[in-house]
Amino acid sequence: MHEKHEIRIEITLDDKRVPKSIRWDASEGDGGECRAFLLSLWDADGRTALRIDLWTPEMTVEEMKAFCWQTLAMMAETMRKATREDALATELGAFADRFRELIGAPSG
């Protein structure tokens, strides 16, 4: 028997179709409101990445910079876990570190 889990994302748009609020919840009990999300999907038939990226007007530029930096750092760990390609993961992690320095985010 296979388990099923569900993640739901609900976006409320204003009259100009700009995200006013973003909420998410999961069948395992997590969830809440957020200001931004990035969703990447792999289309095996087209061999290409698909994406949805949305943010609310409340998302500040500083928050977006930190969000992008943290996403890059997490991608490095995903690369390491999924491929065991340590050299590639290390390079992506190093890029994330350089990006963090460029945006002036504290280390650690």
N, C-alpha and C positions, 0 to 999 in steps of 0.2 A: 504494500500500500504506500502511495506517495503522499507526502504532506504538502499542503498548499498554504501559502502565506500571501498576504495582500498588503500593499502599500498604496494609499490613496493620497492624491494631491488635489486640493481644491483651490482654484484661483477665482477671486472676485475681481471683475474688471470695472473701471469707471466708464463714463459715457464716451471717452475717447479710446477705449479698449486698452488702457494702461492698467497693469495689475494694481489693485487697491489693497488686497490682502492675499496672503498665501498661507494655507493651512495644510498640514499633513497628518496622517495617522496610519498606524500599522496594526495588523491583526495581532501582533504580539504585545500591544499595549502602549507603544511609544507614540509620540505625536505632539503637535502644538502649532503655534504660529511661527512663521519665519519671514524674513525680509527678502530672501533670494534663494534660488536653487538652480543647480546645473544638473541636467540629466543627459547622459551619453548612452547610446545604444549601438550595438554592433549589428549591422545588416549583413548577414553572411552571404546572401545571394548577390548583393551589390558590392560586397567587400568594401564597405565604407562605414564610417561613423556617422550616426545621426545625433542631433542634439536639440535640446530645448533649454534655453537659459532665460530666466525671468527674474525681475527684481521689482520691488515696490519703490515709490519715490522716497520713502523713509530711509532706504539704504544709502548711507553716506559714502562718499568717495573713499574715505579711510577704511570703512568697513569692507568695501568692495576690494580694495587692495589686499587687505588681510585675508579675505575670503579666497581670492585667487592664489595668494601665496600658500595658504594652508591646503588648498585643493591640489596644487602642484606637489607639495610634500607628500600628501596622501597617495597621489598617483605613483610616486616613486616606490612607496611601500607596496602598492598593488602590483607594480611591475615586478618587484622582487618576489612576492608571494606567488604570482600567477605564472611566471616564466623561469624563475630561478636564474635569471640573467643579471648577476650581481653587478657587472660592469655598466650595463645600461641603467639599472636602478640607481647606482651610485652617481652616474652622470646626471640623471634627472634630479636626484636629490641635491647635487651640487648647484644645479641651475636654480632650484627652489631656494637654496641658501643665498645665492647671488641676488635673486629677485627680492628676498626678504631685506637684504641690505639696501637695495635700491629704494624700497618704499619706506625704509627707516623703522621697520618693526623690530621690537626687541627680540633677541635670541632666547631660546629656551622654551 
